[in-house]
Amino acid sequence: MSDVAAINQLVKKYTDLKQEIAKVIVGQDAVVDQILISIFSGGHALLIGVPGLAKTLMVNTIAKALGLDFKRIQFTPDLMPSDILGSEILDENRTFKFLKGPIFSNIILADEINRTPPKTQAALLEAMQERSVTVAGHHYKLDLPYFVLATQNPIEQEGTYPLPEAQLDRFMFAIHLDYPSFQEEVDVVKATTSNLKSSVNALFTAQEIVDFQDLIRRIPVADNVIEYAVSMVAKTRPNKDTAGELVKKYIDWGAGPRASQNLILAAKTHAVIQGKFSPDIENVQAVAFSVLRHRIIKNYKAEAEGVTEEQIITSLF
């Protein structure tokens, strides 16, 4: 199949996929789009939202519609690396056997990742970066596609271990979940307090998703679009000459090169699902908030004056 035919096929399947997910998930259209963009780009996502916004249900539904294995790990302060990676046990024949942990799945929901100590966070982050894990000196490859969606509760910070910047950088997107609108909430209550059950059909296979991820990497990008993305990321660094007033005043640290890579990859996917054969500057701007939000570190002045990451990112356009 030619790349043009493959893009047209992806556009059609993406539309069907959104309709399938909408059987269960009411509203949250932009959030579903961003999760799917990060999956097709081969990245991971961090979901930031208060409890009760159907984060688990959303990920479960997306996994079913994509035809992928799904595991949920509830992160707690006493969770050990072996609890997520797996461990070696002595079987009845007195030989060591490896029991795989929940990390061996296509889609992992890491619920409240900031509730667990850094040692366990690091075990998950190795799997995210390398797509493999090492247990007792043995190397195990993870099945592809592999996608981690971590959630964080922004309200309660007591007894949490905030993710270090280097680990935050591993996430392609940081996605903010907001409360549903009045009408959406009415629809949610109607749907969840009756005995009607919606079943979701699997529209993809794991191999198809891997093929589409490869397709997106093959999409050509014009030099001016790459230069635009790189210069946007460079503008977030307060010690650079290109930095604007807002950045110099309110930012301690800017985004690194991984932000530029993710901007281009996500812009490619954003363009492809709209049926375009190459991304333009609008596609880069469309994904900029999710890519840069968690990579710029605000200073105390920004916190005190209520300056948001969104305002700072908008000034980069």
GUDOBA-400767 format. One record per residue (C-alpha): residue in one letter; residue number from 1; x, y, z. Coordinates in nm, 3 decimals. Example, Ala and Ser with C-alpha at 12.3 -4.5 7.8 and 13.67 -1.06 7.14 Angstrom:
<r type="A" seq="1" X="1.230" Y="-0.450" Z="0.780"/>
<r type="S" seq="2" X="1.367" Y="-0.106" Z="0.714"/>
end
This chain:
<r type="M" seq="1" X="0.000" Y="0.000" Z="0.000"/>
<r type="S" seq="2" X="0.131" Y="0.347" Z="-0.085"/>
<r type="D" seq="3" X="0.176" Y="0.607" Z="0.190"/>
<r type="V" seq="4" X="-0.103" Y="0.821" Z="0.039"/>
<r type="A" seq="5" X="-0.348" Y="0.527" Z="0.056"/>
<r type="A" seq="6" X="-0.227" Y="0.446" Z="0.409"/>
<r type="I" seq="7" X="-0.291" Y="0.807" Z="0.524"/>
<r type="N" seq="8" X="-0.643" Y="0.798" Z="0.375"/>
<r type="Q" seq="9" X="-0.707" Y="0.469" Z="0.551"/>
<r type="L" seq="10" X="-0.583" Y="0.611" Z="0.884"/>
<r type="V" seq="11" X="-0.810" Y="0.918" Z="0.850"/>
<r type="K" seq="12" X="-1.114" Y="0.692" Z="0.798"/>
<r type="K" seq="13" X="-1.022" Y="0.455" Z="1.081"/>
<r type="Y" seq="14" X="-0.951" Y="0.750" Z="1.312"/>
<r type="T" seq="15" X="-1.303" Y="0.889" Z="1.252"/>
<r type="D" seq="16" X="-1.453" Y="0.545" Z="1.327"/>
<r type="L" seq="17" X="-1.233" Y="0.520" Z="1.637"/>
<r type="K" seq="18" X="-1.360" Y="0.853" Z="1.774"/>
<r type="Q" seq="19" X="-1.722" Y="0.741" Z="1.723"/>
<r type="E" seq="20" X="-1.651" Y="0.411" Z="1.899"/>
<r type="I" seq="21" X="-1.496" Y="0.589" Z="2.200"/>
<r type="A" seq="22" X="-1.787" Y="0.838" Z="2.210"/>
<r type="K" seq="23" X="-2.025" Y="0.546" Z="2.285"/>
<r type="V" seq="24" X="-1.880" Y="0.540" Z="2.638"/>
<r type="I" seq="25" X="-1.699" Y="0.871" Z="2.690"/>
<r type="V" seq="26" X="-1.919" Y="1.182" Z="2.684"/>
<r type="G" seq="27" X="-1.742" Y="1.500" Z="2.568"/>
<r type="Q" seq="28" X="-1.368" Y="1.533" Z="2.651"/>
<r type="D" seq="29" X="-1.312" Y="1.547" Z="2.275"/>
<r type="A" seq="30" X="-0.984" Y="1.741" Z="2.288"/>
<r type="V" seq="31" X="-0.844" Y="1.510" Z="2.560"/>
<r type="V" seq="32" X="-0.924" Y="1.194" Z="2.360"/>
<r type="D" seq="33" X="-0.763" Y="1.355" Z="2.051"/>
<r type="Q" seq="34" X="-0.444" Y="1.432" Z="2.243"/>
<r type="I" seq="35" X="-0.421" Y="1.081" Z="2.393"/>
<r type="L" seq="36" X="-0.465" Y="0.927" Z="2.047"/>
<r type="I" seq="37" X="-0.210" Y="1.167" Z="1.892"/>
<r type="S" seq="38" X="0.048" Y="1.064" Z="2.152"/>
<r type="I" seq="39" X="-0.025" Y="0.692" Z="2.090"/>
<r type="F" seq="40" X="0.011" Y="0.723" Z="1.711"/>
<r type="S" seq="41" X="0.324" Y="0.937" Z="1.758"/>
<r type="G" seq="42" X="0.478" Y="0.665" Z="1.977"/>
<r type="G" seq="43" X="0.496" Y="0.891" Z="2.285"/>
<r type="H" seq="44" X="0.356" Y="0.876" Z="2.639"/>
<r type="A" seq="45" X="0.114" Y="1.114" Z="2.811"/>
<r type="L" seq="46" X="0.064" Y="1.260" Z="3.158"/>
<r type="L" seq="47" X="-0.298" Y="1.332" Z="3.250"/>
<r type="I" seq="48" X="-0.352" Y="1.601" Z="3.514"/>
<r type="G" seq="49" X="-0.701" Y="1.627" Z="3.660"/>
<r type="V" seq="50" X="-0.907" Y="1.604" Z="3.978"/>
<r type="P" seq="51" X="-1.056" Y="1.266" Z="4.081"/>
<r type="G" seq="52" X="-1.382" Y="1.149" Z="3.923"/>
<r type="L" seq="53" X="-1.329" Y="1.275" Z="3.568"/>
<r type="A" seq="54" X="-1.336" Y="0.921" Z="3.420"/>
<r type="K" seq="55" X="-0.963" Y="0.902" Z="3.350"/>
<r type="T" seq="56" X="-0.949" Y="0.524" Z="3.406"/>
<r type="L" seq="57" X="-1.266" Y="0.462" Z="3.204"/>
<r type="M" seq="58" X="-1.131" Y="0.678" Z="2.921"/>
<r type="V" seq="59" X="-0.802" Y="0.486" Z="2.897"/>
<r type="N" seq="60" X="-0.979" Y="0.150" Z="2.927"/>
<r type="T" seq="61" X="-1.221" Y="0.245" Z="2.647"/>
<r type="I" seq="62" X="-0.939" Y="0.371" Z="2.420"/>
<r type="A" seq="63" X="-0.743" Y="0.047" Z="2.480"/>
<r type="K" seq="64" X="-1.048" Y="-0.165" Z="2.389"/>
<r type="A" seq="65" X="-1.122" Y="0.038" Z="2.073"/>
<r type="L" seq="66" X="-0.755" Y="0.005" Z="1.967"/>
<r type="G" seq="67" X="-0.762" Y="-0.370" Z="2.031"/>
<r type="L" seq="68" X="-0.475" Y="-0.351" Z="2.282"/>
<r type="D" seq="69" X="-0.400" Y="-0.512" Z="2.620"/>
<r type="F" seq="70" X="-0.460" Y="-0.277" Z="2.911"/>
<r type="K" seq="71" X="-0.332" Y="-0.286" Z="3.270"/>
<r type="R" seq="72" X="-0.388" Y="-0.038" Z="3.551"/>
<r type="I" seq="73" X="-0.132" Y="0.011" Z="3.826"/>
<r type="Q" seq="74" X="-0.241" Y="0.205" Z="4.135"/>
<r type="F" seq="75" X="0.070" Y="0.379" Z="4.263"/>
<r type="T" seq="76" X="0.103" Y="0.389" Z="4.643"/>
<r type="P" seq="77" X="0.386" Y="0.489" Z="4.881"/>
<r type="D" seq="78" X="0.469" Y="0.121" Z="4.954"/>
<r type="L" seq="79" X="0.481" Y="0.005" Z="4.590"/>
<r type="M" seq="80" X="0.813" Y="-0.163" Z="4.506"/>
<r type="P" seq="81" X="0.979" Y="-0.186" Z="4.160"/>
<r type="S" seq="82" X="0.923" Y="-0.566" Z="4.159"/>
<r type="D" seq="83" X="0.547" Y="-0.504" Z="4.202"/>
<r type="I" seq="84" X="0.532" Y="-0.348" Z="3.857"/>
<r type="L" seq="85" X="0.821" Y="-0.521" Z="3.676"/>
<r type="G" seq="86" X="0.767" Y="-0.874" Z="3.806"/>
<r type="S" seq="87" X="1.000" Y="-1.101" Z="4.001"/>
<r type="E" seq="88" X="1.181" Y="-1.434" Z="3.987"/>
<r type="I" seq="89" X="1.040" Y="-1.720" Z="4.191"/>
<r type="L" seq="90" X="1.165" Y="-2.072" Z="4.263"/>
<r type="D" seq="91" X="0.923" Y="-2.320" Z="4.104"/>
<r type="E" seq="92" X="0.856" Y="-2.683" Z="4.204"/>
<r type="N" seq="93" X="1.154" Y="-2.804" Z="3.995"/>
<r type="R" seq="94" X="1.387" Y="-2.576" Z="4.192"/>
<r type="T" seq="95" X="1.456" Y="-2.354" Z="3.892"/>
<r type="F" seq="96" X="1.403" Y="-1.982" Z="3.878"/>
<r type="K" seq="97" X="1.101" Y="-1.867" Z="3.679"/>
<r type="F" seq="98" X="1.020" Y="-1.508" Z="3.591"/>
<r type="L" seq="99" X="0.666" Y="-1.395" Z="3.671"/>
<r type="K" seq="100" X="0.582" Y="-1.092" Z="3.458"/>
<r type="G" seq="101" X="0.443" Y="-0.787" Z="3.634"/>
<r type="P" seq="102" X="0.163" Y="-0.558" Z="3.508"/>
<r type="I" seq="103" X="0.413" Y="-0.348" Z="3.309"/>
<r type="F" seq="104" X="0.402" Y="-0.620" Z="3.037"/>
<r type="S" seq="105" X="0.102" Y="-0.485" Z="2.850"/>
<r type="N" seq="106" X="0.040" Y="-0.252" Z="2.553"/>
<r type="I" seq="107" X="-0.125" Y="0.030" Z="2.746"/>
<r type="I" seq="108" X="-0.036" Y="0.102" Z="3.108"/>
<r type="L" seq="109" X="-0.240" Y="0.338" Z="3.322"/>
<r type="A" seq="110" X="-0.005" Y="0.456" Z="3.598"/>
<r type="D" seq="111" X="-0.261" Y="0.596" Z="3.839"/>
<r type="E" seq="112" X="-0.135" Y="0.876" Z="4.066"/>
<r type="I" seq="113" X="0.229" Y="0.828" Z="3.968"/>
<r type="N" seq="114" X="0.337" Y="1.100" Z="4.214"/>
<r type="R" seq="115" X="0.222" Y="0.886" Z="4.512"/>
<r type="T" seq="116" X="0.509" Y="0.638" Z="4.479"/>
<r type="P" seq="117" X="0.878" Y="0.680" Z="4.579"/>
<r type="P" seq="118" X="1.139" Y="0.776" Z="4.313"/>
<r type="K" seq="119" X="1.282" Y="0.419" Z="4.296"/>
<r type="T" seq="120" X="0.952" Y="0.278" Z="4.166"/>
<r type="Q" seq="121" X="0.893" Y="0.580" Z="3.941"/>
<r type="A" seq="122" X="1.236" Y="0.517" Z="3.787"/>
<r type="A" seq="123" X="1.152" Y="0.151" Z="3.715"/>
<r type="L" seq="124" X="0.850" Y="0.260" Z="3.511"/>
<r type="L" seq="125" X="1.044" Y="0.534" Z="3.335"/>
<r type="E" seq="126" X="1.315" Y="0.291" Z="3.219"/>
<r type="A" seq="127" X="1.041" Y="0.084" Z="3.055"/>
<r type="M" seq="128" X="0.899" Y="0.399" Z="2.892"/>
<r type="Q" seq="129" X="1.232" Y="0.506" Z="2.747"/>
<r type="E" seq="130" X="1.390" Y="0.173" Z="2.651"/>
<r type="R" seq="131" X="1.072" Y="-0.032" Z="2.580"/>
<r type="S" seq="132" X="1.242" Y="-0.306" Z="2.782"/>
<r type="V" seq="133" X="1.309" Y="-0.397" Z="3.147"/>
<r type="T" seq="134" X="1.598" Y="-0.560" Z="3.332"/>
<r type="V" seq="135" X="1.518" Y="-0.795" Z="3.620"/>
<r type="A" seq="136" X="1.786" Y="-0.997" Z="3.804"/>
<r type="G" seq="137" X="2.032" Y="-0.938" Z="3.521"/>
<r type="H" seq="138" X="1.793" Y="-1.061" Z="3.249"/>
<r type="H" seq="139" X="1.670" Y="-0.831" Z="2.973"/>
<r type="Y" seq="140" X="1.304" Y="-0.852" Z="2.868"/>
<r type="K" seq="141" X="1.160" Y="-0.670" Z="2.564"/>
<r type="L" seq="142" X="0.813" Y="-0.519" Z="2.597"/>
<r type="D" seq="143" X="0.545" Y="-0.579" Z="2.335"/>
<r type="L" seq="144" X="0.487" Y="-0.297" Z="2.087"/>
<r type="P" seq="145" X="0.299" Y="-0.067" Z="2.069"/>
<r type="Y" seq="146" X="0.380" Y="0.043" Z="2.424"/>
<r type="F" seq="147" X="0.207" Y="0.343" Z="2.577"/>
<r type="V" seq="148" X="0.213" Y="0.476" Z="2.933"/>
<r type="L" seq="149" X="-0.057" Y="0.713" Z="3.050"/>
<r type="A" seq="150" X="0.023" Y="0.845" Z="3.396"/>
<r type="T" seq="151" X="-0.225" Y="1.045" Z="3.602"/>
<r type="Q" seq="152" X="-0.157" Y="1.308" Z="3.862"/>
<r type="N" seq="153" X="-0.399" Y="1.469" Z="4.104"/>
<r type="P" seq="154" X="-0.318" Y="1.844" Z="4.110"/>
<r type="I" seq="155" X="-0.496" Y="1.918" Z="4.439"/>
<r type="E" seq="156" X="-0.344" Y="1.718" Z="4.723"/>
<r type="Q" seq="157" X="0.034" Y="1.737" Z="4.741"/>
<r type="E" seq="158" X="0.076" Y="1.593" Z="5.091"/>
<r type="G" seq="159" X="0.265" Y="1.262" Z="5.095"/>
<r type="T" seq="160" X="0.353" Y="1.279" Z="4.726"/>
<r type="Y" seq="161" X="0.682" Y="1.255" Z="4.540"/>
<r type="P" seq="162" X="0.660" Y="1.505" Z="4.251"/>
<r type="L" seq="163" X="0.816" Y="1.376" Z="3.929"/>
<r type="P" seq="164" X="1.162" Y="1.526" Z="3.870"/>
<r type="E" seq="165" X="1.199" Y="1.742" Z="3.558"/>
<r type="A" seq="166" X="1.413" Y="1.478" Z="3.381"/>
<r type="Q" seq="167" X="1.134" Y="1.224" Z="3.427"/>
<r type="L" seq="168" X="0.858" Y="1.468" Z="3.328"/>
<r type="D" seq="169" X="1.052" Y="1.524" Z="3.005"/>
<r type="R" seq="170" X="0.992" Y="1.157" Z="2.909"/>
<r type="F" seq="171" X="0.624" Y="1.234" Z="2.861"/>
<r type="M" seq="172" X="0.542" Y="1.362" Z="2.515"/>
<r type="F" seq="173" X="0.223" Y="1.538" Z="2.633"/>
<r type="A" seq="174" X="0.091" Y="1.682" Z="2.957"/>
<r type="I" seq="175" X="-0.288" Y="1.692" Z="2.917"/>
<r type="H" seq="176" X="-0.515" Y="1.891" Z="3.148"/>
<r type="L" seq="177" X="-0.860" Y="1.750" Z="3.218"/>
<r type="D" seq="178" X="-1.130" Y="1.998" Z="3.306"/>
<r type="Y" seq="179" X="-1.479" Y="1.953" Z="3.450"/>
<r type="P" seq="180" X="-1.745" Y="1.863" Z="3.191"/>
<r type="S" seq="181" X="-1.991" Y="2.129" Z="3.073"/>
<r type="F" seq="182" X="-2.342" Y="2.132" Z="3.227"/>
<r type="Q" seq="183" X="-2.497" Y="1.943" Z="2.933"/>
<r type="E" seq="184" X="-2.211" Y="1.690" Z="2.924"/>
<r type="E" seq="185" X="-2.254" Y="1.622" Z="3.295"/>
<r type="V" seq="186" X="-2.630" Y="1.571" Z="3.245"/>
<r type="D" seq="187" X="-2.550" Y="1.318" Z="2.967"/>
<r type="V" seq="188" X="-2.292" Y="1.143" Z="3.187"/>
<r type="V" seq="189" X="-2.539" Y="1.106" Z="3.476"/>
<r type="K" seq="190" X="-2.811" Y="0.973" Z="3.240"/>
<r type="A" seq="191" X="-2.570" Y="0.719" Z="3.087"/>
<r type="T" seq="192" X="-2.416" Y="0.595" Z="3.413"/>
<r type="T" seq="193" X="-2.727" Y="0.567" Z="3.632"/>
<r type="S" seq="194" X="-2.929" Y="0.347" Z="3.396"/>
<r type="N" seq="195" X="-2.889" Y="-0.024" Z="3.317"/>
<r type="L" seq="196" X="-2.780" Y="0.039" Z="2.958"/>
<r type="K" seq="197" X="-2.436" Y="-0.099" Z="2.876"/>
<r type="S" seq="198" X="-2.234" Y="0.020" Z="2.574"/>
<r type="S" seq="199" X="-1.990" Y="-0.227" Z="2.423"/>
<r type="V" seq="200" X="-1.680" Y="-0.104" Z="2.240"/>
<r type="N" seq="201" X="-1.551" Y="-0.288" Z="1.933"/>
<r type="A" seq="202" X="-1.180" Y="-0.327" Z="1.858"/>
<r type="L" seq="203" X="-1.104" Y="-0.144" Z="1.531"/>
<r type="F" seq="204" X="-0.726" Y="-0.195" Z="1.513"/>
<r type="T" seq="205" X="-0.471" Y="-0.467" Z="1.574"/>
<r type="A" seq="206" X="-0.139" Y="-0.408" Z="1.755"/>
<r type="Q" seq="207" X="0.052" Y="-0.454" Z="1.427"/>
<r type="E" seq="208" X="-0.166" Y="-0.196" Z="1.248"/>
<r type="I" seq="209" X="-0.086" Y="0.063" Z="1.514"/>
<r type="V" seq="210" X="0.288" Y="-0.008" Z="1.484"/>
<r type="D" seq="211" X="0.255" Y="0.029" Z="1.104"/>
<r type="F" seq="212" X="0.074" Y="0.362" Z="1.142"/>
<r type="Q" seq="213" X="0.345" Y="0.481" Z="1.385"/>
<r type="D" seq="214" X="0.606" Y="0.397" Z="1.118"/>
<r type="L" seq="215" X="0.396" Y="0.577" Z="0.855"/>
<r type="I" seq="216" X="0.391" Y="0.895" Z="1.066"/>
<r type="R" seq="217" X="0.771" Y="0.886" Z="1.098"/>
<r type="R" seq="218" X="0.796" Y="0.871" Z="0.717"/>
<r type="I" seq="219" X="0.585" Y="1.187" Z="0.666"/>
<r type="P" seq="220" X="0.806" Y="1.464" Z="0.517"/>
<r type="V" seq="221" X="0.833" Y="1.799" Z="0.697"/>
<r type="A" seq="222" X="0.936" Y="2.126" Z="0.534"/>
<r type="D" seq="223" X="1.254" Y="2.288" Z="0.673"/>
<r type="N" seq="224" X="1.070" Y="2.608" Z="0.767"/>
<r type="V" seq="225" X="0.829" Y="2.407" Z="0.989"/>
<r type="I" seq="226" X="1.118" Y="2.232" Z="1.168"/>
<r type="E" seq="227" X="1.298" Y="2.566" Z="1.213"/>
<r type="Y" seq="228" X="0.975" Y="2.719" Z="1.350"/>
<r type="A" seq="229" X="0.943" Y="2.439" Z="1.609"/>
<r type="V" seq="230" X="1.309" Y="2.460" Z="1.713"/>
<r type="S" seq="231" X="1.301" Y="2.841" Z="1.741"/>
<r type="M" seq="232" X="0.979" Y="2.819" Z="1.949"/>
<r type="V" seq="233" X="1.152" Y="2.582" Z="2.194"/>
<r type="A" seq="234" X="1.466" Y="2.802" Z="2.200"/>
<r type="K" seq="235" X="1.247" Y="3.100" Z="2.296"/>
<r type="T" seq="236" X="1.148" Y="2.922" Z="2.619"/>
<r type="R" seq="237" X="1.507" Y="2.943" Z="2.750"/>
<r type="P" seq="238" X="1.543" Y="3.263" Z="2.958"/>
<r type="N" seq="239" X="1.921" Y="3.293" Z="2.907"/>
<r type="K" seq="240" X="1.889" Y="3.303" Z="2.524"/>
<r type="D" seq="241" X="1.880" Y="3.628" Z="2.325"/>
<r type="T" seq="242" X="1.564" Y="3.512" Z="2.148"/>
<r type="A" seq="243" X="1.366" Y="3.482" Z="2.474"/>
<r type="G" seq="244" X="1.075" Y="3.726" Z="2.507"/>
<r type="E" seq="245" X="0.990" Y="3.950" Z="2.801"/>
<r type="L" seq="246" X="0.747" Y="3.704" Z="2.962"/>
<r type="V" seq="247" X="1.000" Y="3.420" Z="2.946"/>
<r type="K" seq="248" X="1.285" Y="3.627" Z="3.093"/>
<r type="K" seq="249" X="1.058" Y="3.751" Z="3.370"/>
<r type="Y" seq="250" X="0.869" Y="3.435" Z="3.468"/>
<r type="I" seq="251" X="1.067" Y="3.125" Z="3.361"/>
<r type="D" seq="252" X="1.356" Y="2.961" Z="3.548"/>
<r type="W" seq="253" X="1.427" Y="2.681" Z="3.300"/>
<r type="G" seq="254" X="1.316" Y="2.630" Z="2.942"/>
<r type="A" seq="255" X="1.247" Y="2.319" Z="2.736"/>
<r type="G" seq="256" X="1.521" Y="2.088" Z="2.603"/>
<r type="P" seq="257" X="1.574" Y="1.932" Z="2.258"/>
<r type="R" seq="258" X="1.326" Y="1.652" Z="2.330"/>
<r type="A" seq="259" X="1.053" Y="1.918" Z="2.316"/>
<r type="S" seq="260" X="1.152" Y="2.007" Z="1.956"/>
<r type="Q" seq="261" X="1.144" Y="1.639" Z="1.855"/>
<r type="N" seq="262" X="0.803" Y="1.587" Z="2.015"/>
<r type="L" seq="263" X="0.662" Y="1.905" Z="1.859"/>
<r type="I" seq="264" X="0.746" Y="1.777" Z="1.510"/>
<r type="L" seq="265" X="0.628" Y="1.419" Z="1.573"/>
<r type="A" seq="266" X="0.299" Y="1.534" Z="1.726"/>
<r type="A" seq="267" X="0.249" Y="1.794" Z="1.449"/>
<r type="K" seq="268" X="0.293" Y="1.515" Z="1.191"/>
<r type="T" seq="269" X="0.022" Y="1.305" Z="1.357"/>
<r type="H" seq="270" X="-0.205" Y="1.609" Z="1.399"/>
<r type="A" seq="271" X="-0.169" Y="1.680" Z="1.026"/>
<r type="V" seq="272" X="-0.222" Y="1.318" Z="0.918"/>
<r type="I" seq="273" X="-0.549" Y="1.268" Z="1.110"/>
<r type="Q" seq="274" X="-0.681" Y="1.575" Z="0.928"/>
<r type="G" seq="275" X="-0.591" Y="1.415" Z="0.595"/>
<r type="K" seq="276" X="-0.286" Y="1.635" Z="0.527"/>
<r type="F" seq="277" X="0.032" Y="1.485" Z="0.381"/>
<r type="S" seq="278" X="0.274" Y="1.720" Z="0.561"/>
<r type="P" seq="279" X="0.244" Y="1.935" Z="0.875"/>
<r type="D" seq="280" X="0.251" Y="2.315" Z="0.867"/>
<r type="I" seq="281" X="0.302" Y="2.582" Z="1.134"/>
<r type="E" seq="282" X="-0.066" Y="2.562" Z="1.245"/>
<r type="N" seq="283" X="-0.017" Y="2.194" Z="1.332"/>
<r type="V" seq="284" X="0.289" Y="2.280" Z="1.543"/>
<r type="Q" seq="285" X="0.091" Y="2.548" Z="1.728"/>
<r type="A" seq="286" X="-0.200" Y="2.307" Z="1.783"/>
<r type="V" seq="287" X="0.018" Y="2.064" Z="1.982"/>
<r type="A" seq="288" X="0.249" Y="2.322" Z="2.145"/>
<r type="F" seq="289" X="0.054" Y="2.358" Z="2.471"/>
<r type="S" seq="290" X="0.055" Y="1.985" Z="2.551"/>
<r type="V" seq="291" X="0.422" Y="1.944" Z="2.452"/>
<r type="L" seq="292" X="0.562" Y="2.249" Z="2.635"/>
<r type="R" seq="293" X="0.332" Y="2.282" Z="2.937"/>
<r type="H" seq="294" X="0.532" Y="2.047" Z="3.164"/>
<r type="R" seq="295" X="0.873" Y="2.143" Z="3.025"/>
<r type="I" seq="296" X="0.887" Y="2.507" Z="3.126"/>
<r type="I" seq="297" X="0.964" Y="2.572" Z="3.492"/>
<r type="K" seq="298" X="0.799" Y="2.887" Z="3.627"/>
<r type="N" seq="299" X="0.961" Y="3.096" Z="3.899"/>
<r type="Y" seq="300" X="0.805" Y="3.229" Z="4.221"/>
<r type="K" seq="301" X="0.716" Y="3.557" Z="4.053"/>
<r type="A" seq="302" X="0.498" Y="3.375" Z="3.798"/>
<r type="E" seq="303" X="0.324" Y="3.184" Z="4.079"/>
<r type="A" seq="304" X="0.268" Y="3.500" Z="4.281"/>
<r type="E" seq="305" X="0.128" Y="3.696" Z="3.986"/>
<r type="G" seq="306" X="-0.087" Y="3.407" Z="3.862"/>
<r type="V" seq="307" X="0.084" Y="3.380" Z="3.522"/>
<r type="T" seq="308" X="-0.009" Y="3.049" Z="3.356"/>
<r type="E" seq="309" X="0.199" Y="2.824" Z="3.129"/>
<r type="E" seq="310" X="-0.065" Y="2.880" Z="2.859"/>
<r type="Q" seq="311" X="-0.008" Y="3.258" Z="2.860"/>
<r type="I" seq="312" X="0.368" Y="3.208" Z="2.830"/>
<r type="I" seq="313" X="0.334" Y="2.950" Z="2.547"/>
<r type="T" seq="314" X="0.087" Y="3.175" Z="2.357"/>
<r type="S" seq="315" X="0.348" Y="3.456" Z="2.369"/>
<r type="L" seq="316" X="0.591" Y="3.225" Z="2.180"/>
<r type="F" seq="317" X="0.364" Y="3.214" Z="1.874"/>
end
